[in-house]
Amino acid sequence: MPNLVFSRQETNLGFAEGNNVGFSLSSAEGGSKYTFFLNNDAETAPDTISLLTGYLEDHPEAGIVAPPVMLASAPDRVWSAGGRFSPLKMRFRQDMYPSRSSLPAVPYEVDFVSGCAMMVRSSLFKETGGFPSGYFMYYEDAELCFRVRNRGLSIRVVPCEGVIHHVSAASGGELANLPVYFSERNRIILSREMLSTSQRLRFDLYISAVLLVKTVKFLLWQGPGLIPWIWRGYIDGHVGRTENEAVLRKLAGIR
């Protein structure tokens, strides 16, 4: 593939910092006006990038745009087409559609889009500092969208053929130690940035109750091995601990 730049990293930097490094490489010699981030377990349709680029060219009020993301296991089913934020549960609810034809006919505004496939203005990504590197994986896309919206720019989905995603293939599945830990931890860390004091209090009560229920659920049905990781994520999130290397070594069984 012409003009492909590959940089091997000595350690696993995760989604957030890995993409930040990739952005630095792409912008080292002037870069481009727009940057498209795509998961390594996703495939894009031929016209997706040109459609997103064209939309940003015509709409300076938009900071980030994204295509609909389809499930690889059901290619006509929309897994994510942006989503809405619920402060009570600190939940980012992805808009899902039963088929591609169910999508709105025109581009529309959302609170966030998935980092699986998103295009951002390169100057904006650089000015905001990129993805929060301490997150490693999960919620870094929502955090970036939050900061972009705070700058007065919108987040939009552009309906098109879009992207096919092999959901969670790169992280071992949604019920593996890695995603369970980072999703719990980063959700709590992000709440400190997004929520007011009263909202955080309500969320803390909610997430504590949910984790108690999950503990029983994992113990009875889904494997007790996940229990230490959801609670470690809970604790690390509340103290703001983002020492990812130590966590990865423990997950790998390295002392």
C-alpha positions as CSV (number, residue, x, y, z in Angstrom):
1,M,0.0,0.0,0.0
2,P,1.6,3.3,-1.1
3,N,2.3,6.1,1.5
4,L,1.6,3.7,4.4
5,V,3.6,4.5,7.6
6,F,4.0,1.8,10.2
7,S,5.5,2.4,13.7
8,R,6.1,-0.5,16.0
9,Q,5.6,0.4,19.7
10,E,7.5,-1.5,22.4
11,T,4.5,-1.6,24.7
12,N,0.7,-1.8,24.3
13,L,-0.4,1.8,24.4
14,G,-4.1,1.0,24.0
15,F,-6.7,2.6,21.8
16,A,-6.3,6.2,23.1
17,E,-2.6,6.7,23.1
18,G,-2.1,4.4,20.1
19,N,-4.3,6.7,18.0
20,N,-2.5,9.7,19.4
21,V,0.8,8.3,18.3
22,G,-0.7,7.5,14.9
23,F,-2.0,11.1,14.6
24,S,1.5,12.5,15.4
25,L,3.0,10.4,12.7
26,S,0.4,11.5,10.1
27,S,0.8,15.1,11.0
28,A,4.6,15.1,11.2
29,E,5.0,16.4,7.6
30,G,2.1,18.8,7.4
31,G,-0.6,16.2,7.7
32,S,-4.1,16.6,6.3
33,K,-7.0,18.8,7.1
34,Y,-9.0,15.9,8.4
35,T,-8.1,12.7,10.3
36,F,-10.2,9.4,10.1
37,F,-9.8,7.0,13.0
38,L,-10.8,3.4,12.3
39,N,-10.7,0.4,14.5
40,N,-8.4,-2.5,13.6
41,D,-11.4,-4.8,13.7
42,A,-13.5,-2.6,11.3
43,E,-13.8,-2.3,7.5
44,T,-14.9,0.8,5.7
45,A,-17.0,1.1,2.5
46,P,-15.2,2.7,-0.5
47,D,-17.1,6.1,-0.4
48,T,-17.3,6.6,3.4
49,I,-14.2,8.7,3.8
50,S,-15.0,11.0,0.8
51,L,-18.6,11.5,2.2
52,L,-17.3,12.5,5.6
53,T,-14.7,14.8,4.2
54,G,-17.2,16.5,2.0
55,Y,-19.6,17.0,4.9
56,L,-16.9,18.7,7.1
57,E,-15.9,20.9,4.1
58,D,-19.5,22.1,3.8
59,H,-20.3,22.4,7.5
60,P,-17.7,24.3,9.5
61,E,-19.9,24.1,12.6
62,A,-19.3,20.4,12.9
63,G,-16.1,19.2,14.7
64,I,-16.5,15.5,14.4
65,V,-18.5,13.3,12.0
66,A,-19.0,9.6,11.8
67,P,-20.6,7.0,9.6
68,P,-23.1,4.4,10.8
69,V,-21.4,1.3,12.1
70,M,-22.8,-2.1,11.1
71,L,-22.4,-5.5,12.8
72,A,-20.2,-7.9,11.0
73,S,-22.4,-10.7,12.1
74,A,-25.5,-9.0,10.7
75,P,-24.2,-6.5,8.0
76,D,-27.5,-4.7,7.5
77,R,-28.1,-4.1,11.3
78,V,-26.8,-0.8,12.6
79,W,-24.7,-1.3,15.8
80,S,-24.0,2.4,16.4
81,A,-25.1,5.6,14.7
82,G,-24.0,8.1,17.4
83,G,-25.9,8.3,20.6
84,R,-27.2,10.3,23.6
85,F,-25.8,10.9,27.1
86,S,-27.7,10.1,30.2
87,P,-26.2,11.9,33.3
88,L,-28.2,9.9,35.9
89,K,-26.6,6.6,34.9
90,M,-23.5,8.2,33.3
91,R,-24.5,6.1,30.3
92,F,-23.8,6.8,26.6
93,R,-26.7,5.1,24.8
94,Q,-25.8,4.2,21.2
95,D,-28.5,4.7,18.6
96,M,-29.1,1.3,17.0
97,Y,-31.3,0.6,14.0
98,P,-32.7,-2.8,12.8
99,S,-31.5,-2.0,9.3
100,R,-29.5,0.5,7.2
101,S,-32.8,1.7,5.6
102,S,-34.1,2.7,9.0
103,L,-31.5,5.4,9.4
104,P,-32.5,9.0,9.0
105,A,-32.2,10.2,5.4
106,V,-30.0,13.3,6.3
107,P,-27.1,13.9,8.7
108,Y,-28.1,14.6,12.3
109,E,-26.6,15.8,15.5
110,V,-25.7,13.5,18.4
111,D,-24.0,13.8,21.8
112,F,-21.2,11.4,20.9
113,V,-20.0,8.9,18.2
114,S,-18.0,5.7,18.5
115,G,-14.3,5.9,18.2
116,C,-14.6,2.7,16.1
117,A,-15.0,5.1,13.1
118,M,-14.9,8.9,13.3
119,M,-13.4,11.8,11.4
120,V,-12.2,14.9,13.2
121,R,-10.7,18.2,12.0
122,S,-6.9,17.6,12.5
123,S,-6.4,21.1,13.9
124,L,-9.1,20.5,16.4
125,F,-7.7,17.2,17.5
126,K,-4.3,18.8,18.0
127,E,-5.7,21.7,19.9
128,T,-7.7,19.5,22.3
129,G,-4.8,17.3,23.0
130,G,-6.3,14.2,21.3
131,F,-7.7,11.2,23.1
132,P,-7.1,11.1,26.9
133,S,-4.1,8.7,27.0
134,G,-4.7,7.6,30.5
135,Y,-8.0,5.9,29.5
136,F,-6.2,3.2,27.5
137,M,-9.5,2.0,26.0
138,Y,-13.2,2.7,26.4
139,Y,-14.9,6.1,26.9
140,E,-12.0,8.0,25.3
141,D,-14.3,8.8,22.3
142,A,-17.1,10.1,24.6
143,E,-14.6,12.2,26.5
144,L,-13.2,13.8,23.2
145,C,-16.7,14.5,22.0
146,F,-17.6,16.1,25.3
147,R,-14.6,18.5,25.0
148,V,-15.4,19.3,21.3
149,R,-19.0,20.1,22.2
150,N,-17.8,22.4,25.0
151,R,-16.0,24.3,22.3
152,G,-19.3,25.0,20.6
153,L,-18.8,22.5,17.8
154,S,-21.3,19.8,16.9
155,I,-21.0,16.0,16.6
156,R,-22.8,14.5,13.6
157,V,-23.6,11.2,12.0
158,V,-23.6,11.1,8.1
159,P,-25.9,8.3,6.9
160,C,-24.0,6.2,4.2
161,E,-23.0,2.6,3.6
162,G,-20.6,3.1,6.5
163,V,-18.4,0.6,8.4
164,I,-18.5,-3.1,9.3
165,H,-17.4,-3.8,12.8
166,H,-16.4,-7.1,14.4
167,V,-17.6,-5.9,17.8
168,S,-15.1,-6.5,20.7
169,A,-12.9,-8.8,18.6
170,A,-9.8,-6.9,19.4
171,S,-10.4,-6.9,23.2
172,G,-11.4,-10.5,23.7
173,G,-15.2,-10.0,24.0
174,E,-17.3,-7.8,26.2
175,L,-17.1,-10.2,29.2
176,A,-13.4,-10.4,29.4
177,N,-11.2,-9.0,32.2
178,L,-9.8,-6.2,30.0
179,P,-13.0,-4.6,28.8
180,V,-14.8,-5.1,32.2
181,Y,-12.0,-3.3,34.1
182,F,-11.5,-0.4,31.7
183,S,-15.2,0.3,31.0
184,E,-16.0,0.5,34.8
185,R,-12.9,2.5,35.6
186,N,-13.1,5.1,32.8
187,R,-16.9,5.6,33.2
188,I,-16.3,6.7,36.7
189,I,-13.2,8.8,35.8
190,L,-15.2,10.6,33.1
191,S,-18.0,11.3,35.5
192,R,-15.7,13.6,37.5
193,E,-15.2,15.7,34.4
194,M,-18.8,15.7,33.1
195,L,-21.1,15.7,36.1
196,S,-22.0,18.3,38.7
197,T,-21.5,17.4,42.4
198,S,-25.2,16.4,42.9
199,Q,-25.2,14.4,39.7
200,R,-22.0,12.6,40.8
201,L,-23.5,11.7,44.1
202,R,-26.6,10.2,42.4
203,F,-24.3,8.3,40.0
204,D,-22.1,7.0,42.7
205,L,-25.1,5.5,44.5
206,Y,-26.4,4.0,41.3
207,I,-23.1,2.5,40.2
208,S,-22.5,1.0,43.6
209,A,-25.8,-0.7,43.5
210,V,-25.3,-2.0,40.0
211,L,-21.9,-3.5,40.9
212,L,-23.4,-5.3,43.8
213,V,-25.9,-6.9,41.4
214,K,-23.2,-7.6,38.9
215,T,-21.1,-9.4,41.6
216,V,-24.0,-11.8,42.3
217,K,-24.6,-12.3,38.6
218,F,-21.0,-13.1,37.8
219,L,-20.7,-15.3,40.9
220,L,-23.8,-17.4,39.8
221,W,-23.7,-17.4,36.0
222,Q,-20.9,-15.5,34.2
223,G,-17.7,-16.5,36.0
224,P,-16.4,-15.3,39.4
225,G,-13.1,-14.4,37.8
226,L,-14.6,-11.1,36.6
227,I,-15.6,-10.0,40.1
228,P,-12.1,-8.7,41.2
229,W,-11.8,-6.7,37.9
230,I,-15.1,-4.9,38.1
231,W,-14.3,-3.8,41.7
232,R,-10.8,-2.9,40.9
233,G,-12.2,-0.7,38.1
234,Y,-14.6,0.8,40.6
235,I,-11.9,1.6,43.1
236,D,-9.3,2.9,40.6
237,G,-12.0,5.1,39.0
238,H,-12.9,6.8,42.2
239,V,-9.3,7.5,43.1
240,G,-8.4,8.5,39.6
241,R,-5.8,5.8,39.1
242,T,-4.6,5.4,35.5
243,E,-1.5,3.2,35.9
244,N,-2.3,1.1,32.9
245,E,1.0,-0.8,32.7
246,A,0.6,-2.4,36.1
247,V,-3.0,-3.4,35.3
248,L,-1.9,-5.0,31.9
249,R,0.9,-6.9,33.6
250,K,-1.5,-8.3,36.2
251,L,-4.0,-9.3,33.5
252,A,-1.2,-11.1,31.6
253,G,-0.1,-12.8,34.9
254,I,3.2,-11.0,35.0
255,R,4.5,-10.0,38.4
